[in-house]
């Protein structure tokens, strides 16, 4: 493995000073920088031009660090399992989880065994970040003063965290602290608390819509790229090389590929899938003189053990802790179920995942894109696709293990029975897919794939049950309603569709409240009920009904009866029906009215007065403050069926609510003779409050107004504000 000698680090006062131990190494990096050109447009978006793909990646990571090194570093501190070194004991089992699936030695081995072209990209990744640190000695990393080319192998399938975040750190802690029985109550309490918080959380996911030429005024295919992520989770970027790379879109901080975006001929949008790709195996184990063993069929196999050392930040200084972690052939031992060790199986082919993620960005037609899907490592996403040849397509999932359907894999299975093992992966031809449906459109809003193209959708009976457990949701219902209306879309009307203000959840929910009031009128809430009775179920900045409806529904989520097995959409429909809920509707509404009056002096307050956008500094977790400046937002939560999702965090100790996730990067793309696109990024490109691009898109965001994307070099140059090579901007 190539070892860097670029950076020797020592501290002088409050600054990190970088001393180069090898002039040759500096010369090498400077030579790469000479081959890279970065053009920043009027919104600060970096357009990176280079001779080779590797040089483009060098510039790509350098530019990312300029925009938000804090987040680049944080993502890798988390990914490689060193978070406790900066955040202390509370982060230890996040680190344990990371190491259970991959150790540094394994990441190094994965790098070494990768194809030469992929190693070159990973080398360029590390070089770009390290050159940024070399040329910016004023930057003080929290921990990672030097980046290595094996680090990207911790990104399991393109999206940071991906599936690994679904593994409970509370359960890992209980198991590895060796006091499972004692910890069970605590773990259950933590899980219940997490579930309670999730009742308020914005649903994770995204929207993707593809239209063929029959649905557009120009006769060209169009694509809506609309990820719903944490704000500032991804930046906007354009990266070009003479080796055929010319991709524009969203990049998760620290990735060396465009994650959701387009090139001149193809566009791709990922939405979170509900394909079953993680299984739990209850192992039958015994202790022997040589270690732990587990039963598999008729044989006892040794449980693999690996010692790992963790550094934990404390007030008394760093503390070291060594732990022994365990794995079977099913996967890491992550928890116990009724005293039995349990392994968790998930996709973990990091080299192939990186290969697929980068290769995706260079495809020029459907045939190439379809062949790329055969790599089969995108385990957490669906893909919505459109291209310049008028093709539109949808793939529900990508990594799908074959299983024996005699077993219920939605529950833990018996690891001692070889019949429960995965039987390889399903071929893509066996997946739930769509290609050019007769509807001339398709969509996915984290909803069931069986409505993706209306009447032309796939049928559930044609697939194993585990390929999709996704229920319908109100965003999906909303999208279907809009797409079935006759239209010849332009980019501008596609934006209007994506920002349509109707909220179908309230159309289902509020009649239950109004009917309850009509049966038992209460004068103290009569005005508020009339606002809801006459409301058109559309959100806006000035809507007072929107405020009442949001707070009512949010409180109802916590207090109303929840029949077992109901999906969120079914719950809302149930609460809005004529079912007797024992007076809870009016009780909750009275609570909401009283709380609004206490907090704001009135219960009839415009939505944008309480629904706010605020970013004061570059911190990863914003500390919201009602007394500091903020911007009113008229968008609403995707939970209520808003396509332009705007979700808030409710643990702020504030009276107003502040958005934290939902529409972040959004783009609409038209594939004609030349590609045309418009985009919008929450807030702005930079994480530096001193930058003009920290908040130069806030007002556009609040109004749902998009900027034209300069894709072709001649257009980039017209919008250019600064042109430079890495290390020479100033």
Secondary structure in CASP SS format (residue, H / E / C, confidence):
PFRMAT SS
TARGET T0000
AUTHOR 0000-0000-0000
METHOD secondary structure of the structure
MODEL  1
X C 1.00
X C 1.00
X C 1.00
X C 1.00
X C 1.00
X C 1.00
X C 1.00
X E 1.00
X E 1.00
X E 1.00
X E 1.00
X E 1.00
X C 1.00
X C 1.00
X E 1.00
X E 1.00
X E 1.00
X E 1.00
X E 1.00
X C 1.00
X C 1.00
X C 1.00
X H 1.00
X H 1.00
X H 1.00
X H 1.00
X H 1.00
X H 1.00
X H 1.00
X H 1.00
X H 1.00
X H 1.00
X H 1.00
X H 1.00
X C 1.00
X E 1.00
X E 1.00
X E 1.00
X E 1.00
X E 1.00
X E 1.00
X C 1.00
X C 1.00
X C 1.00
X C 1.00
X E 1.00
X E 1.00
X E 1.00
X E 1.00
X E 1.00
X C 1.00
X C 1.00
X H 1.00
X H 1.00
X H 1.00
X H 1.00
X H 1.00
X H 1.00
X H 1.00
X H 1.00
X H 1.00
X H 1.00
X H 1.00
X H 1.00
X H 1.00
X H 1.00
X H 1.00
X H 1.00
X H 1.00
X H 1.00
X H 1.00
X H 1.00
X H 1.00
X H 1.00
X H 1.00
X H 1.00
X H 1.00
X H 1.00
X H 1.00
X C 1.00
X C 1.00
X C 1.00
X C 1.00
X H 1.00
X H 1.00
X H 1.00
X H 1.00
X C 1.00
X H 1.00
X H 1.00
X H 1.00
X H 1.00
X H 1.00
X H 1.00
X H 1.00
X H 1.00
X H 1.00
X H 1.00
X H 1.00
X H 1.00
X H 1.00
X C 1.00
X C 1.00
X H 1.00
X H 1.00
X H 1.00
X H 1.00
X H 1.00
X H 1.00
X H 1.00
X H 1.00
X H 1.00
X C 1.00
X C 1.00
X C 1.00
X H 1.00
X H 1.00
X H 1.00
X H 1.00
X H 1.00
X H 1.00
X H 1.00
X H 1.00
X H 1.00
X H 1.00
X H 1.00
X H 1.00
X H 1.00
X H 1.00
X H 1.00
X H 1.00
X H 1.00
X H 1.00
X H 1.00
X H 1.00
X C 1.00
X C 1.00
X C 1.00
X C 1.00
X C 1.00
X C 1.00
X C 1.00
X C 1.00
X C 1.00
X C 1.00
X C 1.00
X C 1.00
X C 1.00
X C 1.00
X C 1.00
X H 1.00
X H 1.00
X H 1.00
X H 1.00
X C 1.00
X C 1.00
X C 1.00
X C 1.00
X C 1.00
X C 1.00
X C 1.00
X H 1.00
X H 1.00
X H 1.00
X H 1.00
X H 1.00
X C 1.00
X C 1.00
X H 1.00
X H 1.00
X H 1.00
X H 1.00
X H 1.00
X H 1.00
X H 1.00
X H 1.00
X C 1.00
X C 1.00
X C 1.00
X H 1.00
X H 1.00
X H 1.00
X H 1.00
X H 1.00
X H 1.00
X H 1.00
X H 1.00
X H 1.00
X H 1.00
X H 1.00
X H 1.00
X H 1.00
X H 1.00
X H 1.00
X H 1.00
X H 1.00
X H 1.00
X H 1.00
X C 1.00
X C 1.00
X C 1.00
X C 1.00
X C 1.00
X C 1.00
X E 1.00
X E 1.00
X E 1.00
X E 1.00
X E 1.00
X E 1.00
X E 1.00
X C 1.00
X H 1.00
X H 1.00
X H 1.00
X E 1.00
X C 1.00
X C 1.00
X C 1.00
X C 1.00
X E 1.00
X E 1.00
X E 1.00
X E 1.00
X E 1.00
X E 1.00
X E 1.00
X E 1.00
X E 1.00
X E 1.00
X C 1.00
X C 1.00
X C 1.00
X E 1.00
X E 1.00
X E 1.00
X E 1.00
X E 1.00
X E 1.00
X E 1.00
X E 1.00
X C 1.00
X C 1.00
X C 1.00
X C 1.00
X E 1.00
X E 1.00
X E 1.00
X E 1.00
X E 1.00
X E 1.00
X E 1.00
X C 1.00
X C 1.00
X C 1.00
X C 1.00
X C 1.00
X C 1.00
X C 1.00
X E 1.00
X E 1.00
X E 1.00
X C 1.00
X C 1.00
X C 1.00
X E 1.00
X E 1.00
X E 1.00
X E 1.00
X E 1.00
X E 1.00
X E 1.00
X C 1.00
X C 1.00
X C 1.00
X C 1.00
X C 1.00
X C 1.00
X E 1.00
X E 1.00
X E 1.00
X E 1.00
X C 1.00
X C 1.00
X E 1.00
X E 1.00
X E 1.00
X E 1.00
X C 1.00
X C 1.00
X E 1.00
X E 1.00
X E 1.00
X E 1.00
X E 1.00
X E 1.00
X C 1.00
X C 1.00
X E 1.00
X E 1.00
X E 1.00
X E 1.00
X C 1.00
X E 1.00
X E 1.00
X E 1.00
X E 1.00
X E 1.00
X E 1.00
X E 1.00
X E 1.00
X E 1.00
X C 1.00
X C 1.00
X C 1.00
X C 1.00
X C 1.00
X C 1.00
X E 1.00
X E 1.00
X E 1.00
X E 1.00
X E 1.00
X E 1.00
X E 1.00
X E 1.00
X E 1.00
X E 1.00
X C 1.00
X C 1.00
X E 1.00
X E 1.00
X E 1.00
X E 1.00
X E 1.00
X E 1.00
X E 1.00
X C 1.00
X C 1.00
X E 1.00
X E 1.00
X E 1.00
X E 1.00
X E 1.00
X E 1.00
X C 1.00
X C 1.00
X C 1.00
X C 1.00
X H 1.00
X H 1.00
X H 1.00
X H 1.00
X H 1.00
X H 1.00
X H 1.00
X H 1.00
X H 1.00
X H 1.00
X H 1.00
X C 1.00
X C 1.00
X C 1.00
X C 1.00
X C 1.00
X H 1.00
X H 1.00
X H 1.00
X H 1.00
X H 1.00
X H 1.00
X H 1.00
X H 1.00
X C 1.00
X C 1.00
X C 1.00
X C 1.00
X C 1.00
X C 1.00
X C 1.00
X E 1.00
X E 1.00
X E 1.00
X E 1.00
X E 1.00
X E 1.00
X E 1.00
X C 1.00
X C 1.00
X C 1.00
X C 1.00
X E 1.00
X E 1.00
X E 1.00
X E 1.00
X E 1.00
X C 1.00
X C 1.00
X C 1.00
X C 1.00
X E 1.00
X C 1.00
X C 1.00
X C 1.00
X C 1.00
X C 1.00
X C 1.00
X C 1.00
X C 1.00
X C 1.00
X C 1.00
X C 1.00
X E 1.00
X E 1.00
X C 1.00
X C 1.00
X C 1.00
X H 1.00
X H 1.00
X H 1.00
X C 1.00
X C 1.00
X C 1.00
X C 1.00
X E 1.00
X C 1.00
X C 1.00
X H 1.00
X H 1.00
X H 1.00
X C 1.00
X E 1.00
X E 1.00
X E 1.00
X E 1.00
X C 1.00
X C 1.00
X C 1.00
X C 1.00
X C 1.00
X E 1.00
X E 1.00
X E 1.00
X E 1.00
X C 1.00
X C 1.00
X C 1.00
X C 1.00
X H 1.00
X H 1.00
X H 1.00
X C 1.00
X C 1.00
X H 1.00
X H 1.00
X H 1.00
X C 1.00
X C 1.00
X C 1.00
X H 1.00
X H 1.00
X H 1.00
X C 1.00
X C 1.00
X H 1.00
X H 1.00
X H 1.00
X C 1.00
X C 1.00
X C 1.00
X C 1.00
X C 1.00
X C 1.00
X H 1.00
X H 1.00
X H 1.00
X H 1.00
X H 1.00
X H 1.00
X H 1.00
X H 1.00
X H 1.00
X H 1.00
X C 1.00
X C 1.00
X C 1.00
X C 1.00
X C 1.00
X E 1.00
X C 1.00
X H 1.00
X H 1.00
X H 1.00
X H 1.00
X H 1.00
X H 1.00
X H 1.00
X H 1.00
X C 1.00
X C 1.00
X C 1.00
X E 1.00
X C 1.00
X H 1.00
X H 1.00
X H 1.00
X H 1.00
X H 1.00
X H 1.00
X H 1.00
X H 1.00
X H 1.00
X H 1.00
X H 1.00
X H 1.00
X H 1.00
X H 1.00
X H 1.00
X H 1.00
X C 1.00
X C 1.00
X C 1.00
X H 1.00
X H 1.00
X H 1.00
X H 1.00
X H 1.00
X H 1.00
X H 1.00
X H 1.00
X H 1.00
X H 1.00
X H 1.00
X C 1.00
X C 1.00
X C 1.00
X C 1.00
X E 1.00
X C 1.00
X C 1.00
X C 1.00
X C 1.00
X C 1.00
X H 1.00
X H 1.00
X H 1.00
X H 1.00
X H 1.00
X H 1.00
X H 1.00
X H 1.00
X H 1.00
X H 1.00
X H 1.00
X H 1.00
X H 1.00
X H 1.00
X H 1.00
X H 1.00
X C 1.00
X C 1.00
X C 1.00
X C 1.00
X C 1.00
X C 1.00
X C 1.00
X C 1.00
X H 1.00
X H 1.00
X H 1.00
X H 1.00
X H 1.00
X H 1.00
X H 1.00
X H 1.00
X C 1.00
X C 1.00
X C 1.00
X C 1.00
X C 1.00
X C 1.00
X C 1.00
X C 1.00
X H 1.00
X H 1.00
X H 1.00
X H 1.00
X H 1.00
X H 1.00
X H 1.00
X H 1.00
X H 1.00
X H 1.00
X H 1.00
X H 1.00
X H 1.00
X H 1.00
X H 1.00
X H 1.00
X H 1.00
X C 1.00
X C 1.00
X C 1.00
X C 1.00
X C 1.00
X C 1.00
X H 1.00
X H 1.00
X H 1.00
X H 1.00
X E 1.00
X E 1.00
X E 1.00
X C 1.00
X C 1.00
X C 1.00
X C 1.00
X C 1.00
X C 1.00
X C 1.00
X C 1.00
X C 1.00
X C 1.00
X C 1.00
X C 1.00
X C 1.00
X C 1.00
X C 1.00
X C 1.00
X C 1.00
X E 1.00
X E 1.00
X C 1.00
X C 1.00
X C 1.00
X E 1.00
X C 1.00
X H 1.00
X H 1.00
X H 1.00
X C 1.00
X C 1.00
X C 1.00
X C 1.00
X E 1.00
X E 1.00
X E 1.00
X E 1.00
X E 1.00
X C 1.00
X C 1.00
X C 1.00
X C 1.00
X C 1.00
X C 1.00
X C 1.00
X E 1.00
X E 1.00
X E 1.00
X E 1.00
X E 1.00
X E 1.00
X E 1.00
X E 1.00
X E 1.00
X E 1.00
X E 1.00
X E 1.00
X E 1.00
X E 1.00
X E 1.00
X C 1.00
X C 1.00
X C 1.00
X E 1.00
X E 1.00
X E 1.00
X E 1.00
X E 1.00
X E 1.00
X E 1.00
X C 1.00
X C 1.00
X C 1.00
X C 1.00
X C 1.00
X C 1.00
X C 1.00
X C 1.00
X C 1.00
X C 1.00
X C 1.00
X C 1.00
X C 1.00
X C 1.00
X C 1.00
X C 1.00
X H 1.00
X H 1.00
X H 1.00
X H 1.00
X H 1.00
X H 1.00
X C 1.00
X C 1.00
X C 1.00
X E 1.00
X E 1.00
X C 1.00
X C 1.00
X C 1.00
X C 1.00
X H 1.00
X H 1.00
X H 1.00
X H 1.00
X H 1.00
X H 1.00
X H 1.00
X E 1.00
X E 1.00
X E 1.00
X E 1.00
X E 1.00
X C 1.00
X C 1.00
X C 1.00
X C 1.00
X C 1.00
X C 1.00
END
